[in-house]
Amino acid sequence: MIRTYFINILKRIGFALLVFMVLISTWIGIEQFTGNFHEIIPGEFYRSGQPKPQDLDNFRRLYGIRSIINLRDDISYAELDDEKNSAEKANMTFYHFPFSSKKVLPIGEIQKLADMMKQAPKPLLIHCNHGANRTGLTAAVYLAEIAGKNTFLSGWQLSPYYGYIPLPVFGRYMMNESWNLYKKHSALKDGF
């Protein structure tokens, strides 16, 4: 009887976890399909996955985006040129700061990225391919370094809400390691 009771509890827990995973996977799939565009600080800072060339004109018109930083190291020269030309047509300043989401980003490179974001005309849009990994790290750094938010709010940019899965079994976990490295070397506000 006790054994049956525990088996039923384990089944319910397993079912609840399965439902939770299906919901998270559905959310992430929808975000990826729709471009994973988010307004982080209205009128100042935005994040997304790889925008289509026609999206840039819409972002300029709808959100006033004045500059864009492409974080992809896995982009062809043709795609990069298309994006740069589309940004220029939309009257945006274009930056390219390529780095891999599979490697820890050194603290010196994180600081260069923060300096680039400080100097970029606002509103600013950052993006990588899916808008989850490199974009998550960059958004966290922006919120902590430039907007002065605490580590909890900044670190939320690296979360499943934006499509980031913070598990060491995934190669993209290095963005968590980069964030931890940055927190260790910066005078950031902890907590809520």
TORBADO-320611 format. One line per 5 residues: number of its first residue (from 1); for each residue x, y, z of N, C-alpha, C, O. Coordinates in steps of 0.001 Angstrom, whole numbers, plus 500000, padded with zeros to 6 digits. Layout:
// TORBADO-320611
NUM> X Y Z X Y Z X Y Z X Y Z  ...
// end
This chain:
// TORBADO-320611
1> 500817 498802 500000 500000 500000 500000 500866 501270 500000 500618 502204 499237  501876 501285 500862 502761 502456 500906 503531 502570 499591 503719 503665 499061  503971 501429 499078 504701 501433 497817 503831 501993 496691 504314 502805 495901  502595 501596 496599 501654 502098 495589 501453 503600 495748 501378 504331 494760  501366 504056 496995 501193 505476 497282 502376 506279 496717 502173 507290 496043
6> 503604 505832 496989 504790 506528 496500 504913 506450 494978 505349 507409 494342  504539 505332 494405 504565 505208 492946 503598 506200 492320 503925 506822 491309  502419 506358 492898 501440 507327 492384 501962 508763 492512 501759 509584 491618  502628 509056 493622 503203 510391 493799 504285 510645 492749 504330 511719 492147  505149 509661 492531 506195 509807 491524 505611 509969 490126 506138 510739 489324
11> 504551 509269 489830 503886 509415 488532 503348 510828 488367 503483 511426 487299  502742 511358 489414 502191 512724 489348 503295 513758 489182 503166 514703 488404  504377 513567 489918 505513 514485 489784 506083 514390 488367 506373 515410 487742  506242 513179 487869 506747 512985 486510 505844 513625 485478 506324 514259 484539  504541 513468 485641 503589 514071 484708 503666 515599 484774 503646 516270 483742
16> 503754 516144 485996 503860 517598 486153 505130 518126 485486 505099 519164 484826  506245 517416 485657 507497 517828 485009 507387 517760 483492 507889 518636 482788  506736 516725 482994 506538 516592 481553 505707 517757 481006 506051 518342 479978  504623 518087 481692 503774 519210 481272 504578 520508 481297 504486 521321 480377  505364 520697 482354 506194 521891 482471 507174 521989 481305 507315 523055 480705
21> 507851 520888 480978 508816 520872 479876 508138 521143 478531 508699 521832 477680  506942 520604 478343 506204 520848 477097 505844 522330 476996 505969 522923 475924  505400 522929 478098 505051 524356 478085 506275 525232 477798 506208 526160 476992  507393 524928 478466 508623 525699 478227 509076 525548 476776 509442 526530 476129  509050 524318 476270 509475 524069 474884 508569 524801 473896 509041 525345 472898
26> 507282 524810 474176 506335 525517 473305 506630 527013 473313 506665 527651 472261  506841 527571 474509 507161 529001 474633 508420 529342 473838 508432 530299 473064  509482 528554 474033 510745 528811 473342 510566 528694 471830 511109 529501 471075  509806 527695 471387 509549 527532 469956 508823 528724 469364 509167 529186 468276  507821 529224 470072 507073 530400 469596 507997 531614 469526 507972 532366 468552
31> 508814 531799 470568 509742 532934 470578 510708 532870 469390 510946 533874 468720  511254 531691 469140 512202 531545 468033 511511 531791 466692 512079 532424 465802  510303 531294 466554 509563 531445 465302 509209 532902 465023 509185 533328 463869  508936 533663 466074 508519 535059 465906 509672 536053 466004 509437 537261 465993  510923 535569 466101 512073 536464 466086 512635 536824 467448 513670 537484 467528
36> 511976 536405 468524 512461 536623 469888 512778 538103 470157 513778 538423 470799  511928 538986 469665 512111 540429 469848 511526 540854 471188 510391 540510 471519  512319 541612 471960 511851 542092 473267 512326 543519 473518 513461 543880 473210  511441 544306 474074 511759 545661 474508 512216 545548 475964 511400 545262 476840  513489 545764 476232 514046 545599 477574 513922 546892 478378 513442 546877 479512
41> 514345 547987 477803 514133 549309 478399 513456 550142 477320 514095 550513 476336  512167 550443 477492 511435 551172 476444 512147 552458 476013 512557 553280 476832  512273 552590 474696 512901 553776 474134 514415 553795 474214 515047 554768 473802  515018 552702 474754 516469 552695 474927 517144 551407 474471 518165 551460 473784  516593 550248 474841 517327 549007 474645 516401 547855 474269 515394 547600 474931
46> 516776 547152 473167 515961 546062 472619 516862 544883 472284 518064 545047 472070  516269 543690 472241 517014 542484 471877 516173 541624 470951 514943 541672 470988  516859 540820 470101 516119 539941 469193 517033 538855 468647 518238 538837 468896  516419 537949 467892 517165 537014 467068 517552 537734 465785 517307 538932 465643  518152 537010 464856 518595 537594 463588 517418 538238 462856 516506 537533 462425
51> 517422 539570 462709 516319 540209 461987 516471 540027 460476 517581 539915 459956  515341 540001 459794 515352 539998 458331 515649 541433 457881 515355 542377 458615  516224 541611 456692 516544 542973 456246 515345 543931 456310 515506 545095 456675  514152 543451 455959 512982 544332 455991 512547 544688 457419 511834 545671 457625  512979 543887 458406 512631 544175 459802 513286 545459 460297 512714 546175 461119
56> 514477 545749 459801 515214 546900 460315 514474 548204 460077 514426 549065 460955  513897 548352 458894 513111 549550 458608 511907 549642 459540 511573 550724 460024  511255 548508 459790 510112 548484 460718 510546 548825 462136 509843 549556 462833  511698 548308 462578 512191 548611 463923 512501 550103 464059 512245 550709 465100  513046 550674 463011 513353 552107 463042 512058 552923 463153 511960 553865 463940
61> 511080 552536 462350 509806 553266 462330 509010 553067 463628 508480 554033 464179  508921 551827 464118 508086 551531 465282 508740 551864 466619 508065 552307 467548  510054 551652 466721 510733 551813 468009 511806 552897 468000 512400 553184 469039  512058 553499 466845 513064 554550 466759 514490 554044 466861 515392 554824 467166  514723 552747 466613 516054 552164 466735 517057 552974 465913 516849 553218 464724
66> 518146 553387 466564 519163 554184 465881 520457 553428 465646 521267 553817 464805  520652 552331 466401 521866 551539 466182 521589 550070 466461 520667 549714 467194  522421 549229 465849 522256 547792 465946 523627 547153 466117 524590 547530 465448  523704 546170 467032 524945 545421 467217 524657 543957 466900 523835 543312 467551  525351 543453 465889 525269 542050 465506 526367 541309 466274 527541 541666 466172
71> 525992 540285 467039 526923 539551 467893 527390 538231 467281 528151 537488 467901  526935 537946 466071 527184 536633 465472 528603 536468 464945 529132 537345 464262  529210 535329 465274 530481 534946 464667 530244 533893 463593 531178 533489 462899  529010 533453 463455 528630 532367 462538 527802 532889 461369 526841 532249 460943  528178 534042 460861 527404 534680 459790 528309 534824 458556 529502 535101 458679
76> 527732 534635 457389 528517 534772 456154 528752 536254 455855 528030 537124 456341  529763 536513 455055 530052 537896 454657 528870 538492 453890 528564 539675 454041  528213 537682 453078 527067 538169 452298 525925 538579 453229 525327 539640 453052  525625 537736 454222 524554 538071 455182 524920 539331 455968 524074 540196 456195  526179 539426 456378 526634 540582 457140 526528 541856 456304 526081 542890 456800
81> 526934 541783 455044 526815 542940 454148 525357 543326 453932 525030 544512 453921  524470 542333 453759 523038 542621 453597 522496 543362 454816 521767 544346 454691  522866 542871 455993 522371 543520 457204 522925 544929 457350 522198 545857 457706  524212 545083 457075 524833 546406 457167 524174 547379 456192 523872 548513 456562  523951 546949 454960 523295 547806 453962 521862 548131 454360 521413 549264 454184
86> 521141 547152 454893 519759 547386 455344 519729 548357 456512 518839 549203 456600  520700 548236 457407 520779 549160 458548 521049 550587 458059 520437 551542 458536  521965 550715 457110 522271 552044 456572 521066 552642 455862 520801 553837 455998  520321 551819 455095 519096 552306 454440 518069 552769 455456 517323 553718 455211  518032 552089 456609 517076 552452 457668 517620 553567 458560 517020 553913 459578
91> 518767 554122 458160 519396 555213 458898 519814 554793 460306 519618 555531 461272  520396 553589 460407 520901 553066 461675 522415 552949 461612 522985 552713 460547  523059 553114 462756 524482 552858 462874 524648 551358 463109 523993 550782 463978  525522 550735 462336 525702 549279 462414 527045 548938 463043 528076 549504 462678  527021 548000 463999 528227 547497 464636 528238 545971 464521 527187 545331 464477
96> 529427 545408 464473 529565 543947 464494 530576 543602 465575 531740 543997 465508  530114 542861 466567 530979 542410 467658 530829 540894 467755 530066 540397 468584  531556 540155 466907 531358 538702 466853 532028 537958 468010 533183 538215 468348  531279 537034 468603 531873 536112 469568 531062 534826 469602 529892 534801 469222  531699 533766 470061 531085 532447 470092 530323 532231 471392 530778 532641 472460
101> 529173 531592 471300 528418 531249 472503 528916 529937 473103 528416 529496 474138  529896 529318 472456 530428 528034 472937 531703 528202 473758 532268 527223 474246  532155 529457 473909 533382 529731 474657 533123 530850 475654 532273 531713 475434  533868 530822 476751 533787 531904 477730 534340 533169 477083 535413 533151 476478  533606 534254 477214 534061 535541 476696 534959 536191 477749 534504 536445 478865
106> 536228 536466 477419 537152 537051 478409 536643 538402 478916 535938 539124 478211  537015 538717 480140 536537 539942 480787 536909 541195 479987 536132 542149 479939  538073 541200 479368 538464 542352 478545 537538 542544 477358 537213 543678 477003  537108 541450 476738 536178 541523 475611 534787 541969 476084 534105 542733 475400  534383 541488 477248 533084 541920 477800 533109 543427 478027 532126 544115 477750
111> 534229 543941 478530 534332 545384 478772 534315 546170 477469 533712 547242 477407  534972 545651 476413 534922 546314 475100 533485 546366 474579 533048 547377 474031  532760 545262 474758 531362 545211 474332 530531 546231 475109 529706 546934 474527  530749 546311 476426 530025 547294 477252 530332 548716 476794 529431 549552 476718  531596 548994 476490 531980 550329 476002 531298 550641 474672 530839 551762 474454
116> 531232 549645 473781 530558 549836 472497 529084 550179 472719 528548 551080 472074  528439 549465 473628 527020 549723 473893 526806 551091 474527 525813 551759 474238  527728 551514 475388 527630 552844 476005 527665 553938 474942 526923 554918 475023  528533 553763 473944 528740 554793 472934 527739 554739 471784 527577 555722 471062  527075 553615 471608 526138 553465 470486 524937 554391 470660 524408 554522 471764
121> 524502 555037 469570 523291 555870 469657 522094 555029 470109 521938 553875 469708  521272 555622 470937 520089 554930 471454 518845 555435 470719 518822 556569 470241  517845 554619 470631 517668 553248 471084 518570 552273 470328 518881 552452 469151  518977 551228 471065 519922 550226 470577 519242 548866 470500 518503 548478 471404  519501 548143 469407 519048 546760 469244 520278 545868 469172 521191 546117 468384
126> 520298 544817 470009 521360 543818 469930 520743 542510 469459 519573 542232 469723  521541 541708 468758 521023 540407 468326 522139 539434 468020 523263 539822 467701  521798 538149 468127 522640 537067 467617 521747 536261 466674 520852 536834 466053  521955 534992 466552 521145 534216 465616 519732 533973 466148 518747 534223 465454  519644 533481 467388 518336 533161 467970 517891 534151 469042 516746 534097 469491
131> 518769 535044 469455 518402 536035 470461 518352 535479 471871 517667 536032 472731  519071 534392 472121 518982 533756 473435 520320 533741 474177 520373 534123 475346  521380 533316 473535 522640 533044 474213 523561 534263 474270 523714 534871 475330  524168 534623 473152 525041 535798 473113 524243 537062 473435 524724 537958 474128  523025 537113 472921 522171 538276 473192 521824 538344 474676 521768 539431 475250
136> 521591 537191 475299 521289 537165 476732 522430 537697 477566 522222 538511 478465  523640 537241 477274 524807 537736 478001 524966 539235 477791 525176 539979 478748  524867 539675 476559 525048 541092 476239 523980 541952 476908 524279 543035 477412  522739 541477 476915 521659 542215 477576 521893 542287 479084 521635 543320 479702  522376 541207 479674 522673 541207 481107 523758 542236 481431 523649 542980 482405
141> 524793 542269 480614 525882 543235 480812 525354 544659 480653 525710 545543 481432  524507 544884 479649 523941 546224 479445 523159 546674 480681 523355 547778 481190  522276 545801 481150 521447 546177 482301 522290 546447 483538 522004 547380 484288  523327 545643 483762 524169 545834 484948 525094 547035 484800 525168 547881 485691  525786 547106 483692 526847 548105 483503 526307 549485 483130 526796 550499 483627
146> 525318 549523 482272 524856 550802 481732 523586 551289 482428 523476 552464 482779  522629 550381 482625 521360 550778 483250 521427 550727 484777 520521 551225 485446  522488 550131 485341 522659 550114 486791 521717 549184 487538 521439 549402 488718  521224 548157 486871 520318 547194 487519 521126 546198 488340 522321 546019 488105  520473 545550 489303 521169 544575 490138 521393 543267 489377 520862 543073 488284
151> 522184 542377 489973 522559 541143 489284 521376 540207 489056 521358 539469 488071  520395 540225 489945 519235 539351 489747 518457 539769 488500 518163 538940 487639  518129 541045 488408 517381 541529 487239 518202 541411 485957 517676 541038 484909  519471 541725 486045 520336 541629 484866 520489 540182 484429 520388 539879 483240  520731 539291 485373 520943 537888 485071 519722 537200 484483 519845 536163 483830
156> 518545 537769 484709 517307 537209 484158 517331 537197 482628 516571 536459 482000  518192 538004 482035 518314 538018 480578 518835 536678 480048 518642 536351 478877  519491 535913 480909 519947 534557 480580 518971 533574 481224 519300 532919 482213  517778 533478 480661 516742 532619 481241 515896 531979 480136 515921 532425 478989  515158 530945 480488 514282 530301 479491 513237 531250 478902 512743 531012 477800
161> 512894 532319 479620 511928 533278 479086 512372 533799 477720 511547 534046 476840  513687 533961 477555 514246 534453 476293 514818 533328 475428 515456 533593 474409  514596 532086 475826 515055 530949 475038 516390 530380 475462 516914 529485 474799  516956 530876 476553 518241 530385 477033 518007 529246 478024 517240 529396 478975  518663 528114 477803 518550 526970 478697 519865 526863 479480 520873 526416 478933
166> 519862 527270 480752 521113 527319 481523 521514 525978 482138 521547 525841 483361  521812 525008 481310 522248 523704 481790 523634 523392 481244 523896 523607 480061  524528 522884 482101 525896 522600 481652 525990 521588 480511 527004 521555 479814  524967 520766 480300 525028 519779 479223 524912 520420 477840 525238 519786 476837  524454 521660 477778 524359 522373 476513 525615 523220 476327 526085 523846 477277
171> 526152 523245 475130 527368 523994 474843 527245 525481 475106 528244 526156 475354  526039 525992 475055 525823 527436 475222 525906 527875 476684 525745 529055 476995  526157 526926 477570 526280 527241 479000 527437 528203 479260 527508 528822 480321  528334 528324 478300 529477 529210 478468 529050 530665 478668 529814 531465 479208  527838 531012 478237 527348 532363 478467 527097 532585 479963 527306 533688 480468
176> 526650 531544 480669 526515 531620 482128 527882 531814 482767 528044 532628 483676  528863 531060 482282 530222 531181 482814 530772 532585 482558 531445 533153 483419  530491 533140 481392 530934 534500 481077 530266 535517 481993 530912 536460 482450  528982 535332 482262 528244 536225 483161 528829 536141 484575 529022 537163 485232  529105 534931 485034 529698 534769 486368 531073 535424 486442 531410 536044 487451
181> 531862 535291 485391 533168 535936 485320 533013 537456 485395 533747 538128 486120  532065 537982 484651 531829 539426 484653 531408 539906 486039 531911 540921 486522  530488 539184 486681 530044 539577 488029 531213 539576 489013 531317 540452 489871  532081 538591 488877 533225 538458 489784 534183 539647 489655 534775 540074 490647  534339 540181 488444 535297 541259 488187 534676 542650 488167 535362 543628 487869
186> 533396 542750 488479 532715 544049 488433 532129 544388 489791 531863 543509 490612  531940 545648 490003 531323 546110 491252 529818 546208 491023 529258 547303 490971  529170 545054 490886 527732 545032 490620 526938 544931 491904 527417 544398 492906  525703 545454 491866 524790 545340 493000 524181 543946 493000 523610 543520 491996  524295 543234 494108 523696 541909 494240 522253 542025 494704 521809 543067 495187
191> 521535 540912 494539 520194 540806 495116 519107 541426 494290 519221 541607 493078  518040 541748 495000 516826 542241 494347 516864 543724 494261 515932 544337 493742
// end
